[in-house]
Amino acid sequence: MELKIESRNFNLGRRLDALVTRKMEQLLRHLPAADEARVEIIHEPSRSREERYLAKVLVNIKGTVIRAERRGPSALSATHSAAGTLDKLASRFKGQVYRSQRTRDHVSLGQLQADEAFELDRELARDLLAEDEASLSV
């Protein structure tokens, strides 16, 4: 899995880079099939102190993209909230994937009854064929 961290309009720094990396690795443990993860942290001049940093997180899982975007007063808080949102989306994604696999593996009662009836018909046909061959050979 490839993790890319980018910053725009400010210097990311080693400490923040390490914290974001650790947070994303914890999150991506839940998604072992993830191919790529991108984190982009943007500093935007704004009147509101609560919305100065924007964290965008994209995770590519075998062609399916899960994306979260959150704002915050600091780069770290924006990243934490985006990671929390992404965690919720990831659990929802996993639930959908596992449910669809169970649906594909599930055999309905009607299908089981039809298969049993088919097997009974096949056995009956074999018995009749064996009786016809026995009567012809006598």
N, CA, C and O atoms as a GROMACS GRO file, in nm:
protein
  552
    1MET      N    1   0.084  -0.117   0.000
    1MET     CA    2   0.000   0.000   0.000
    1MET      C    3   0.088   0.123   0.000
    1MET      O    4   0.188   0.131   0.072
    2GLU      N    5   0.052   0.216  -0.080
    2GLU     CA    6   0.129   0.339  -0.096
    2GLU      C    7   0.056   0.455  -0.030
    2GLU      O    8  -0.062   0.479  -0.055
    3LEU      N    9   0.128   0.528   0.056
    3LEU     CA   10   0.072   0.642   0.128
    3LEU      C   11   0.144   0.768   0.083
    3LEU      O   12   0.266   0.778   0.093
    4LYS      N   13   0.067   0.865   0.034
    4LYS     CA   14   0.123   0.994  -0.010
    4LYS      C   15   0.062   1.104   0.076
    4LYS      O   16  -0.060   1.114   0.091
    5ILE      N   17   0.151   1.188   0.132
    5ILE     CA   18   0.106   1.300   0.214
    5ILE      C   19   0.157   1.428   0.150
    5ILE      O   20   0.277   1.443   0.127
    6GLU      N   21   0.067   1.519   0.120
    6GLU     CA   22   0.103   1.646   0.057
    6GLU      C   23   0.049   1.761   0.141
    6GLU      O   24  -0.054   1.749   0.208
    7SER      N   25   0.121   1.873   0.135
    7SER     CA   26   0.070   1.993   0.202
    7SER      C   27   0.074   2.108   0.102
    7SER      O   28   0.159   2.114   0.013
    8ARG      N   29  -0.020   2.197   0.119
    8ARG     CA   30  -0.027   2.313   0.031
    8ARG      C   31  -0.038   2.440   0.116
    8ARG      O   32  -0.117   2.445   0.210
    9ASN      N   33   0.041   2.539   0.083
    9ASN     CA   34   0.042   2.671   0.147
    9ASN      C   35   0.099   2.673   0.289
    9ASN      O   36   0.083   2.771   0.360
   10PHE      N   37   0.166   2.566   0.330
   10PHE     CA   38   0.238   2.566   0.457
   10PHE      C   39   0.335   2.448   0.459
   10PHE      O   40   0.324   2.357   0.377
   11ASN      N   41   0.430   2.452   0.551
   11ASN     CA   42   0.530   2.346   0.563
   11ASN      C   43   0.475   2.239   0.657
   11ASN      O   44   0.431   2.270   0.768
   12LEU      N   45   0.476   2.116   0.615
   12LEU     CA   46   0.416   2.007   0.691
   12LEU      C   47   0.495   1.975   0.818
   12LEU      O   48   0.436   1.957   0.924
   13GLY      N   49   0.625   1.968   0.809
   13GLY     CA   50   0.708   1.937   0.926
   13GLY      C   51   0.713   1.788   0.954
   13GLY      O   52   0.623   1.712   0.918
   14ARG      N   53   0.824   1.747   1.021
   14ARG     CA   54   0.844   1.604   1.048
   14ARG      C   55   0.742   1.548   1.147
   14ARG      O   56   0.688   1.440   1.128
   15ARG      N   57   0.717   1.624   1.252
   15ARG     CA   58   0.628   1.575   1.357
   15ARG      C   59   0.486   1.555   1.304
   15ARG      O   60   0.424   1.451   1.329
   16LEU      N   61   0.434   1.653   1.233
   16LEU     CA   62   0.300   1.641   1.177
   16LEU      C   63   0.296   1.530   1.073
   16LEU      O   64   0.197   1.456   1.066
   17ASP      N   65   0.400   1.516   0.994
   17ASP     CA   66   0.407   1.409   0.894
   17ASP      C   67   0.402   1.272   0.963
   17ASP      O   68   0.330   1.183   0.918
   18ALA      N   69   0.477   1.257   1.073
   18ALA     CA   70   0.478   1.130   1.146
   18ALA      C   71   0.342   1.101   1.209
   18ALA      O   72   0.295   0.987   1.206
   19LEU      N   73   0.278   1.203   1.264
   19LEU     CA   74   0.146   1.184   1.325
   19LEU      C   75   0.041   1.145   1.221
   19LEU      O   76  -0.041   1.056   1.245
   20VAL      N   77   0.045   1.211   1.107
   20VAL     CA   78  -0.052   1.179   1.000
   20VAL      C   79  -0.026   1.038   0.946
   20VAL      O   80  -0.120   0.963   0.920
   21THR      N   81   0.101   1.003   0.931
   21THR     CA   82   0.136   0.869   0.882
   21THR      C   83   0.085   0.762   0.980
   21THR      O   84   0.026   0.663   0.938
   22ARG      N   85   0.109   0.784   1.109
   22ARG     CA   86   0.065   0.687   1.208
   22ARG      C   87  -0.088   0.675   1.210
   22ARG      O   88  -0.141   0.564   1.218
   23LYS      N   89  -0.156   0.786   1.202
   23LYS     CA   90  -0.303   0.785   1.202
   23LYS      C   91  -0.357   0.709   1.080
   23LYS      O   92  -0.451   0.631   1.092
   24MET      N   93  -0.298   0.732   0.965
   24MET     CA   94  -0.345   0.665   0.844
   24MET      C   95  -0.311   0.516   0.847
   24MET      O   96  -0.390   0.435   0.798
   25GLU      N   97  -0.197   0.479   0.902
   25GLU     CA   98  -0.164   0.337   0.912
   25GLU      C   99  -0.261   0.264   1.004
   25GLU      O  100  -0.299   0.151   0.977
   26GLN      N  101  -0.300   0.329   1.113
   26GLN     CA  102  -0.399   0.270   1.203
   26GLN      C  103  -0.532   0.251   1.130
   26GLN      O  104  -0.598   0.148   1.145
   27LEU      N  105  -0.569   0.350   1.053
   27LEU     CA  106  -0.696   0.344   0.981
   27LEU      C  107  -0.691   0.238   0.871
   27LEU      O  108  -0.789   0.166   0.850
   28LEU      N  109  -0.579   0.227   0.802
   28LEU     CA  110  -0.570   0.137   0.688
   28LEU      C  111  -0.550  -0.009   0.729
   28LEU      O  112  -0.552  -0.098   0.644
   29ARG      N  113  -0.532  -0.034   0.857
   29ARG     CA  114  -0.530  -0.174   0.903
   29ARG      C  115  -0.665  -0.239   0.881
   29ARG      O  116  -0.674  -0.360   0.861
   30HIS      N  117  -0.770  -0.159   0.885
   30HIS     CA  118  -0.905  -0.211   0.862
   30HIS      C  119  -0.930  -0.241   0.715
   30HIS      O  120  -1.024  -0.312   0.680
   31LEU      N  121  -0.845  -0.185   0.628
   31LEU     CA  122  -0.863  -0.204   0.483
   31LEU      C  123  -0.737  -0.266   0.424
   31LEU      O  124  -0.658  -0.195   0.361
   32PRO      N  125  -0.715  -0.395   0.442
   32PRO     CA  126  -0.592  -0.456   0.391
   32PRO      C  127  -0.585  -0.459   0.238
   32PRO      O  128  -0.476  -0.475   0.182
   33ALA      N  129  -0.698  -0.444   0.171
   33ALA     CA  130  -0.699  -0.448   0.025
   33ALA      C  131  -0.672  -0.311  -0.038
   33ALA      O  132  -0.676  -0.297  -0.160
   34ALA      N  133  -0.643  -0.210   0.044
   34ALA     CA  134  -0.620  -0.074  -0.009
   34ALA      C  135  -0.493  -0.071  -0.092
   34ALA      O  136  -0.388  -0.121  -0.050
   35ASP      N  137  -0.504  -0.013  -0.211
   35ASP     CA  138  -0.389  -0.001  -0.301
   35ASP      C  139  -0.311   0.127  -0.275
   35ASP      O  140  -0.188   0.127  -0.275
   36GLU      N  141  -0.383   0.235  -0.253
   36GLU     CA  142  -0.320   0.366  -0.244
   36GLU      C  143  -0.401   0.456  -0.151
   36GLU      O  144  -0.524   0.448  -0.147
   37ALA      N  145  -0.330   0.540  -0.076
   37ALA     CA  146  -0.397   0.638   0.010
   37ALA      C  147  -0.328   0.772  -0.010
   37ALA      O  148  -0.205   0.780  -0.010
   38ARG      N  149  -0.406   0.878  -0.026
   38ARG     CA  150  -0.353   1.013  -0.042
   38ARG      C  151  -0.413   1.103   0.065
   38ARG      O  152  -0.534   1.103   0.089
   39VAL      N  153  -0.324   1.179   0.128
   39VAL     CA  154  -0.368   1.278   0.227
   39VAL      C  155  -0.317   1.413   0.179
   39VAL      O  156  -0.198   1.430   0.154
   40GLU      N  157  -0.407   1.507   0.167
   40GLU     CA  158  -0.369   1.642   0.125
   40GLU      C  159  -0.420   1.739   0.232
   40GLU      O  160  -0.539   1.743   0.262
   41ILE      N  161  -0.327   1.817   0.287
   41ILE     CA  162  -0.362   1.915   0.390
   41ILE      C  163  -0.336   2.053   0.332
   41ILE      O  164  -0.226   2.082   0.287
   42ILE      N  165  -0.438   2.138   0.335
   42ILE     CA  166  -0.432   2.269   0.271
   42ILE      C  167  -0.458   2.377   0.375
   42ILE      O  168  -0.553   2.368   0.453
   43HIS      N  169  -0.374   2.479   0.376
   43HIS     CA  170  -0.398   2.595   0.461
   43HIS      C  171  -0.461   2.702   0.374
   43HIS      O  172  -0.404   2.743   0.272
   44GLU      N  173  -0.580   2.747   0.414
   44GLU     CA  174  -0.651   2.849   0.337
   44GLU      C  175  -0.671   2.972   0.424
   44GLU      O  176  -0.719   2.960   0.537
   45PRO      N  177  -0.636   3.088   0.375
   45PRO     CA  178  -0.665   3.209   0.454
   45PRO      C  179  -0.816   3.226   0.465
   45PRO      O  180  -0.888   3.226   0.365
   46SER      N  181  -0.863   3.240   0.588
   46SER     CA  182  -1.006   3.247   0.611
   46SER      C  183  -1.032   3.336   0.732
   46SER      O  184  -0.949   3.345   0.822
   47ARG      N  185  -1.145   3.399   0.735
   47ARG     CA  186  -1.181   3.480   0.851
   47ARG      C  187  -1.212   3.390   0.971
   47ARG      O  188  -1.186   3.426   1.086
   48SER      N  189  -1.268   3.275   0.942
   48SER     CA  190  -1.303   3.182   1.047
   48SER      C  191  -1.181   3.100   1.088
   48SER      O  192  -1.120   3.032   1.006
   49ARG      N  193  -1.146   3.106   1.215
   49ARG     CA  194  -1.032   3.029   1.264
   49ARG      C  195  -1.063   2.880   1.263
   49ARG      O  196  -0.972   2.798   1.254
   50GLU      N  197  -1.187   2.846   1.273
   50GLU     CA  198  -1.227   2.706   1.280
   50GLU      C  199  -1.214   2.634   1.145
   50GLU      O  200  -1.219   2.511   1.141
   51GLU      N  201  -1.198   2.707   1.037
   51GLU     CA  202  -1.196   2.646   0.905
   51GLU      C  203  -1.072   2.682   0.825
   51GLU      O  204  -1.079   2.691   0.702
   52ARG      N  205  -0.960   2.703   0.889
   52ARG     CA  206  -0.839   2.743   0.818
   52ARG      C  207  -0.768   2.628   0.749
   52ARG      O  208  -0.702   2.648   0.647
   53TYR      N  209  -0.779   2.509   0.802
   53TYR     CA  210  -0.710   2.394   0.744
   53TYR      C  211  -0.814   2.297   0.686
   53TYR      O  212  -0.920   2.275   0.743
   54LEU      N  213  -0.779   2.242   0.572
   54LEU     CA  214  -0.865   2.147   0.504
   54LEU      C  215  -0.785   2.019   0.483
   54LEU      O  216  -0.676   2.022   0.427
   55ALA      N  217  -0.839   1.907   0.527
   55ALA     CA  218  -0.775   1.777   0.509
   55ALA      C  219  -0.860   1.694   0.414
   55ALA      O  220  -0.979   1.673   0.438
   56LYS      N  221  -0.797   1.647   0.307
   56LYS     CA  222  -0.864   1.560   0.211
   56LYS      C  223  -0.794   1.425   0.214
   56LYS      O  224  -0.671   1.418   0.204
   57VAL      N  225  -0.871   1.319   0.229
   57VAL     CA  226  -0.815   1.184   0.234
   57VAL      C  227  -0.885   1.100   0.129
   57VAL      O  228  -1.008   1.092   0.126
   58LEU      N  229  -0.807   1.036   0.044
   58LEU     CA  230  -0.861   0.947  -0.059
   58LEU      C  231  -0.795   0.811  -0.044
   58LEU      O  232  -0.673   0.801  -0.032
   59VAL      N  233  -0.876   0.705  -0.044
   59VAL     CA  234  -0.824   0.569  -0.037
   59VAL      C  235  -0.880   0.492  -0.156
   59VAL      O  236  -1.001   0.491  -0.180
   60ASN      N  237  -0.790   0.428  -0.231
   60ASN     CA  238  -0.828   0.349  -0.346
   60ASN      C  239  -0.823   0.202  -0.306
   60ASN      O  240  -0.718   0.151  -0.269
   61ILE      N  241  -0.938   0.134  -0.315
   61ILE     CA  242  -0.947  -0.007  -0.279
   61ILE      C  243  -0.992  -0.084  -0.402
   61ILE      O  244  -1.111  -0.093  -0.430
   62LYS      N  245  -0.897  -0.139  -0.473
   62LYS     CA  246  -0.926  -0.218  -0.593
   62LYS      C  247  -1.021  -0.147  -0.688
   62LYS      O  248  -1.115  -0.208  -0.738
   63GLY      N  249  -0.998  -0.020  -0.711
   63GLY     CA  250  -1.079   0.057  -0.805
   63GLY      C  251  -1.193   0.135  -0.741
   63GLY      O  252  -1.250   0.223  -0.805
   64THR      N  253  -1.226   0.105  -0.618
   64THR     CA  254  -1.329   0.180  -0.546
   64THR      C  255  -1.261   0.288  -0.464
   64THR      O  256  -1.167   0.260  -0.390
   65VAL      N  257  -1.308   0.411  -0.476
   65VAL     CA  258  -1.246   0.523  -0.406
   65VAL      C  259  -1.336   0.565  -0.290
   65VAL      O  260  -1.455   0.590  -0.307
   66ILE      N  261  -1.275   0.572  -0.172
   66ILE     CA  262  -1.343   0.624  -0.053
   66ILE      C  263  -1.276   0.757  -0.022
   66ILE      O  264  -1.154   0.765  -0.015
   67ARG      N  265  -1.357   0.861  -0.003
   67ARG     CA  266  -1.303   0.996   0.010
   67ARG      C  267  -1.367   1.065   0.130
   67ARG      O  268  -1.488   1.056   0.153
   68ALA      N  269  -1.282   1.136   0.206
   68ALA     CA  270  -1.332   1.216   0.318
   68ALA      C  271  -1.264   1.352   0.314
   68ALA      O  272  -1.147   1.362   0.277
   69GLU      N  273  -1.336   1.455   0.351
   69GLU     CA  274  -1.285   1.592   0.350
   69GLU      C  275  -1.341   1.664   0.472
   69GLU      O  276  -1.462   1.670   0.492
   70ARG      N  277  -1.251   1.719   0.555
   70ARG     CA  278  -1.294   1.790   0.675
   70ARG      C  279  -1.209   1.914   0.697
   70ARG      O  280  -1.093   1.920   0.656
   71ARG      N  281  -1.267   2.013   0.764
   71ARG     CA  282  -1.199   2.137   0.798
   71ARG      C  283  -1.175   2.142   0.948
   71ARG      O  284  -1.246   2.078   1.026
   72GLY      N  285  -1.073   2.220   0.989
   72GLY     CA  286  -1.045   2.235   1.130
   72GLY      C  287  -0.956   2.353   1.158
   72GLY      O  288  -0.902   2.414   1.065
   73PRO      N  289  -0.938   2.388   1.286
   73PRO     CA  290  -0.854   2.502   1.323
   73PRO      C  291  -0.705   2.473   1.309
   73PRO      O  292  -0.624   2.566   1.296
   74SER      N  293  -0.667   2.344   1.311
   74SER     CA  294  -0.527   2.307   1.291
   74SER      C  295  -0.521   2.191   1.193
   74SER      O  296  -0.620   2.123   1.168
   75ALA      N  297  -0.403   2.170   1.139
   75ALA     CA  298  -0.387   2.062   1.041
   75ALA      C  299  -0.415   1.927   1.106
   75ALA      O  300  -0.475   1.839   1.045
   76LEU      N  301  -0.371   1.912   1.230
   76LEU     CA  302  -0.389   1.785   1.299
   76LEU      C  303  -0.537   1.757   1.329
   76LEU      O  304  -0.585   1.645   1.310
   77SER      N  305  -0.609   1.857   1.374
   77SER     CA  306  -0.751   1.835   1.404
   77SER      C  307  -0.831   1.808   1.277
   77SER      O  308  -0.923   1.726   1.278
   78ALA      N  309  -0.797   1.875   1.169
   78ALA     CA  310  -0.865   1.848   1.042
   78ALA      C  311  -0.837   1.706   0.995
   78ALA      O  312  -0.926   1.638   0.945
   79THR      N  313  -0.712   1.661   1.012
   79THR     CA  314  -0.675   1.525   0.972
   79THR      C  315  -0.746   1.422   1.060
   79THR      O  316  -0.795   1.321   1.009
   80HIS      N  317  -0.752   1.447   1.190
   80HIS     CA  318  -0.821   1.354   1.280
   80HIS      C  319  -0.969   1.341   1.244
   80HIS      O  320  -1.023   1.231   1.241
   81SER      N  321  -1.032   1.452   1.216
   81SER     CA  322  -1.173   1.443   1.183
   81SER      C  323  -1.197   1.379   1.047
   81SER      O  324  -1.296   1.308   1.029
   82ALA      N  325  -1.108   1.402   0.951
   82ALA     CA  326  -1.120   1.334   0.821
   82ALA      C  327  -1.096   1.184   0.837
   82ALA      O  328  -1.163   1.103   0.772
   83ALA      N  329  -1.001   1.147   0.923
   83ALA     CA  330  -0.975   1.004   0.947
   83ALA      C  331  -1.094   0.938   1.015
   83ALA      O  332  -1.126   0.823   0.984
   84GLY      N  333  -1.160   1.008   1.106
   84GLY     CA  334  -1.280   0.953   1.170
   84GLY      C  335  -1.392   0.931   1.070
   84GLY      O  336  -1.460   0.828   1.074
   85THR      N  337  -1.410   1.026   0.982
   85THR     CA  338  -1.512   1.012   0.878
   85THR      C  339  -1.477   0.896   0.785
   85THR      O  340  -1.563   0.817   0.747
   86LEU      N  341  -1.349   0.887   0.749
   86LEU     CA  342  -1.305   0.779   0.660
   86LEU      C  343  -1.322   0.643   0.728
   86LEU      O  344  -1.354   0.545   0.661
   87ASP      N  345  -1.302   0.637   0.857
   87ASP     CA  346  -1.321   0.512   0.931
   87ASP      C  347  -1.466   0.466   0.922
   87ASP      O  348  -1.493   0.348   0.902
   88LYS      N  349  -1.560   0.559   0.938
   88LYS     CA  350  -1.702   0.525   0.925
   88LYS      C  351  -1.735   0.477   0.784
   88LYS      O  352  -1.808   0.380   0.766
   89LEU      N  353  -1.680   0.546   0.685
   89LEU     CA  354  -1.704   0.507   0.546
   89LEU      C  355  -1.643   0.370   0.516
   89LEU      O  356  -1.701   0.290   0.443
   90ALA      N  357  -1.526   0.343   0.574
   90ALA     CA  358  -1.460   0.215   0.551
   90ALA      C  359  -1.540   0.100   0.611
   90ALA      O  360  -1.554  -0.005   0.549
   91SER      N  361  -1.594   0.120   0.732
   91SER     CA  362  -1.675   0.013   0.792
   91SER      C  363  -1.802  -0.009   0.711
   91SER      O  364  -1.847  -0.123   0.696
   92ARG      N  365  -1.859   0.097   0.660
   92ARG     CA  366  -1.979   0.083   0.575
   92ARG      C  367  -1.943   0.009   0.446
   92ARG      O  368  -2.019  -0.078   0.401
   93PHE      N  369  -1.829   0.043   0.385
   93PHE     CA  370  -1.784  -0.023   0.263
   93PHE      C  371  -1.761  -0.172   0.288
   93PHE      O  372  -1.804  -0.255   0.209
   94LYS      N  373  -1.693  -0.204   0.398
   94LYS     CA  374  -1.667  -0.344   0.428
   94LYS      C  375  -1.796  -0.421   0.450
   94LYS      O  376  -1.808  -0.536   0.409
   95GLY      N  377  -1.893  -0.358   0.516
   95GLY     CA  378  -2.021  -0.423   0.538
   95GLY      C  379  -2.092  -0.453   0.407
   95GLY      O  380  -2.151  -0.560   0.391
   96GLN      N  381  -2.085  -0.360   0.314
   96GLN     CA  382  -2.149  -0.381   0.184
   96GLN      C  383  -2.080  -0.492   0.107
   96GLN      O  384  -2.145  -0.575   0.043
   97VAL      N  385  -1.947  -0.495   0.112
   97VAL     CA  386  -1.872  -0.598   0.040
   97VAL      C  387  -1.902  -0.735   0.098
   97VAL      O  388  -1.930  -0.829   0.023
   98TYR      N  389  -1.898  -0.749   0.231
   98TYR     CA  390  -1.922  -0.878   0.293
   98TYR      C  391  -2.066  -0.924   0.273
   98TYR      O  392  -2.091  -1.043   0.253
   99ARG      N  393  -2.161  -0.829   0.279
   99ARG     CA  394  -2.300  -0.867   0.254
   99ARG      C  395  -2.319  -0.917   0.113
   99ARG      O  396  -2.390  -1.015   0.091
  100SER      N  397  -2.256  -0.852   0.015
  100SER     CA  398  -2.273  -0.894  -0.124
  100SER      C  399  -2.208  -1.030  -0.147
  100SER      O  400  -2.258  -1.108  -0.227
  101GLN      N  401  -2.099  -1.060  -0.078
  101GLN     CA  402  -2.037  -1.193  -0.091
  101GLN      C  403  -2.126  -1.300  -0.030
  101GLN      O  404  -2.139  -1.409  -0.084
  102ARG      N  405  -2.187  -1.268   0.085
  102ARG     CA  406  -2.279  -1.364   0.147
  102ARG      C  407  -2.397  -1.390   0.055
  102ARG      O  408  -2.445  -1.503   0.047
  103THR      N  409  -2.445  -1.287  -0.012
  103THR     CA  410  -2.558  -1.302  -0.102
  103THR      C  411  -2.521  -1.393  -0.219
  103THR      O  412  -2.601  -1.478  -0.261
  104ARG      N  413  -2.400  -1.375  -0.270
  104ARG     CA  414  -2.357  -1.461  -0.381
  104ARG      C  415  -2.340  -1.605  -0.336
  104ARG      O  416  -2.369  -1.697  -0.413
  105ASP      N  417  -2.294  -1.628  -0.214
  105ASP     CA  418  -2.272  -1.763  -0.164
  105ASP      C  419  -2.401  -1.828  -0.115
  105ASP      O  420  -2.407  -1.950  -0.099
  106HIS      N  421  -2.503  -1.748  -0.090
  106HIS     CA  422  -2.629  -1.797  -0.035
  106HIS      C  423  -2.708  -1.871  -0.142
  106HIS      O  424  -2.719  -1.824  -0.256
  107VAL      N  425  -2.764  -1.987  -0.104
  107VAL     CA  426  -2.850  -2.062  -0.194
  107VAL      C  427  -2.990  -2.061  -0.132
  107VAL      O  428  -3.006  -2.095  -0.015
  108SER      N  429  -3.088  -2.022  -0.210
  108SER     CA  430  -3.224  -2.010  -0.158
  108SER      C  431  -3.286  -2.149  -0.136
  108SER      O  432  -3.239  -2.248  -0.191
  109LEU      N  433  -3.390  -2.152  -0.055
  109LEU     CA  434  -3.461  -2.276  -0.026
  109LEU      C  435  -3.522  -2.333  -0.153
  109LEU      O  436  -3.520  -2.454  -0.175
  110GLY      N  437  -3.577  -2.247  -0.236
  110GLY     CA  438  -3.635  -2.292  -0.363
  110GLY      C  439  -3.532  -2.358  -0.452
  110GLY      O  440  -3.561  -2.458  -0.519
  111GLN      N  441  -3.411  -2.303  -0.454
  111GLN     CA  442  -3.304  -2.361  -0.536
  111GLN      C  443  -3.263  -2.498  -0.480
  111GLN      O  444  -3.238  -2.591  -0.557
  112LEU      N  445  -3.257  -2.511  -0.348
  112LEU     CA  446  -3.224  -2.640  -0.287
  112LEU      C  447  -3.331  -2.745  -0.319
  112LEU      O  448  -3.297  -2.859  -0.351
  113GLN      N  449  -3.459  -2.706  -0.312
  113GLN     CA  450  -3.567  -2.799  -0.343
  113GLN      C  451  -3.563  -2.839  -0.491
  113GLN      O  452  -3.588  -2.955  -0.524
  114ALA      N  453  -3.533  -2.744  -0.577
  114ALA     CA  454  -3.524  -2.775  -0.720
  114ALA      C  455  -3.408  -2.870  -0.747
  114ALA      O  456  -3.421  -2.962  -0.828
  115ASP      N  457  -3.296  -2.850  -0.680
  115ASP     CA  458  -3.181  -2.939  -0.698
  115ASP      C  459  -3.212  -3.081  -0.650
  115ASP      O  460  -3.174  -3.178  -0.715
  116GLU      N  461  -3.284  -3.091  -0.536
  116GLU     CA  462  -3.322  -3.223  -0.485
  116GLU      C  463  -3.417  -3.294  -0.581
  116GLU      O  464  -3.403  -3.414  -0.607
  117ALA      N  465  -3.514  -3.220  -0.633
  117ALA     CA  466  -3.609  -3.278  -0.728
  117ALA      C  467  -3.537  -3.324  -0.854
  117ALA      O  468  -3.570  -3.429  -0.910
  118PHE      N  469  -3.440  -3.247  -0.899
  118PHE     CA  470  -3.364  -3.283  -1.018
  118PHE      C  471  -3.286  -3.413  -0.993
  118PHE      O  472  -3.281  -3.500  -1.080
  119GLU      N  473  -3.226  -3.425  -0.874
  119GLU     CA  474  -3.150  -3.546  -0.840
  119GLU      C  475  -3.244  -3.667  -0.833
  119GLU      O  476  -3.209  -3.776  -0.880
  120LEU      N  477  -3.362  -3.649  -0.774
  120LEU     CA  478  -3.460  -3.759  -0.768
  120LEU      C  479  -3.503  -3.802  -0.907
  120LEU      O  480  -3.513  -3.921  -0.934
  121ASP      N  481  -3.528  -3.706  -0.995
  121ASP     CA  482  -3.565  -3.738  -1.134
  121ASP      C  483  -3.452  -3.812  -1.204
  121ASP      O  484  -3.477  -3.905  -1.281
  122ARG      N  485  -3.330  -3.772  -1.180
  122ARG     CA  486  -3.216  -3.837  -1.243
  122ARG      C  487  -3.203  -3.981  -1.195
  122ARG      O  488  -3.178  -4.071  -1.276
  123GLU      N  489  -3.220  -4.005  -1.063
  123GLU     CA  490  -3.214  -4.141  -1.009
  123GLU      C  491  -3.326  -4.227  -1.066
  123GLU      O  492  -3.304  -4.343  -1.100
  124LEU      N  493  -3.444  -4.170  -1.075
  124LEU     CA  494  -3.558  -4.243  -1.131
  124LEU      C  495  -3.532  -4.280  -1.277
  124LEU      O  496  -3.562  -4.392  -1.318
  125ALA      N  497  -3.476  -4.189  -1.354
  125ALA     CA  498  -3.445  -4.216  -1.494
  125ALA      C  499  -3.340  -4.326  -1.505
  125ALA      O  500  -3.350  -4.411  -1.593
  126ARG      N  501  -3.239  -4.327  -1.417
  126ARG     CA  502  -3.137  -4.433  -1.418
  126ARG      C  503  -3.199  -4.569  -1.386
  126ARG      O  504  -3.168  -4.669  -1.450
  127ASP      N  505  -3.289  -4.570  -1.285
  127ASP     CA  506  -3.355  -4.696  -1.248
  127ASP      C  507  -3.438  -4.749  -1.364
  127ASP      O  508  -3.435  -4.868  -1.393
  128LEU      N  509  -3.514  -4.661  -1.430
  128LEU     CA  510  -3.597  -4.704  -1.543
  128LEU      C  511  -3.511  -4.754  -1.658
  128LEU      O  512  -3.546  -4.852  -1.724
  129LEU      N  513  -3.400  -4.688  -1.682
  129LEU     CA  514  -3.308  -4.730  -1.789
  129LEU      C  515  -3.248  -4.865  -1.756
  129LEU      O  516  -3.235  -4.950  -1.845
  130ALA      N  517  -3.213  -4.888  -1.632
  130ALA     CA  518  -3.156  -5.017  -1.590
  130ALA      C  519  -3.260  -5.127  -1.603
  130ALA      O  520  -3.226  -5.237  -1.644
  131GLU      N  521  -3.386  -5.099  -1.568
  131GLU     CA  522  -3.493  -5.198  -1.583
  131GLU      C  523  -3.516  -5.231  -1.729
  131GLU      O  524  -3.537  -5.348  -1.763
  132ASP      N  525  -3.513  -5.130  -1.818
  132ASP     CA  526  -3.533  -5.155  -1.961
  132ASP      C  527  -3.420  -5.239  -2.016
  132ASP      O  528  -3.445  -5.328  -2.097
  133GLU      N  529  -3.298  -5.213  -1.977
  133GLU     CA  530  -3.184  -5.293  -2.025
  133GLU      C  531  -3.192  -5.435  -1.973
  133GLU      O  532  -3.158  -5.530  -2.044
  134ALA      N  533  -3.237  -5.450  -1.849
  134ALA     CA  534  -3.250  -5.585  -1.791
  134ALA      C  535  -3.360  -5.663  -1.864
  134ALA      O  536  -3.343  -5.782  -1.889
  135SER      N  537  -3.469  -5.599  -1.899
  135SER     CA  538  -3.578  -5.668  -1.968
  135SER      C  539  -3.541  -5.701  -2.111
  135SER      O  540  -3.591  -5.800  -2.165
  136LEU      N  541  -3.455  -5.623  -2.174
  136LEU     CA  542  -3.412  -5.650  -2.311
  136LEU      C  543  -3.311  -5.765  -2.314
  136LEU      O  544  -3.309  -5.841  -2.411
  137SER      N  545  -3.229  -5.778  -2.214
  137SER     CA  546  -3.127  -5.880  -2.214
  137SER      C  547  -3.183  -6.017  -2.179
  137SER      O  548  -3.116  -6.117  -2.204
  138VAL      N  549  -3.304  -6.026  -2.122
  138VAL     CA  550  -3.363  -6.156  -2.085
  138VAL      C  551  -3.426  -6.220  -2.202
  138VAL      O  552  -3.481  -6.329  -2.191
   0.00000   0.00000   0.00000
